Amino acid sequence: MKLTKDLTSPWWMYAKAVGFMIIGLSASGLLILEMPRWDVAIYLAISIWAFARAYYFAFYVVEHYIDPDFEFAGLIDFLRYVWSRQKKK
């Protein structure tokens, strides 16, 4: 059951991506300004990279290699999918 309509407008998709970039850059910049040390910047970069890889796994890898029949609409759908697979075992 879908509760919302899918986003289909390319303009709004780009606007959403730009908004996420602004939020991410602002939060990262504020964190570095708060604690201007190299180790903090490196930990932040590693965290961003790791979460991006986890997101890639949750959507691309699972959908294309593990279970091609299932399509995810978001992280909540992915968590429901993982939970339902655990319950089946």
Secondary structure, 3 states (H helix, E strand, C coil): CCCCCCCCCHHHHHHHHHHHHHHHHHHHHHHHHHCCCHHHHHHHHHHHHHHHHHHHHHHHHHHHHHCCCCCCCCHHHHHHHHHHHHHHC
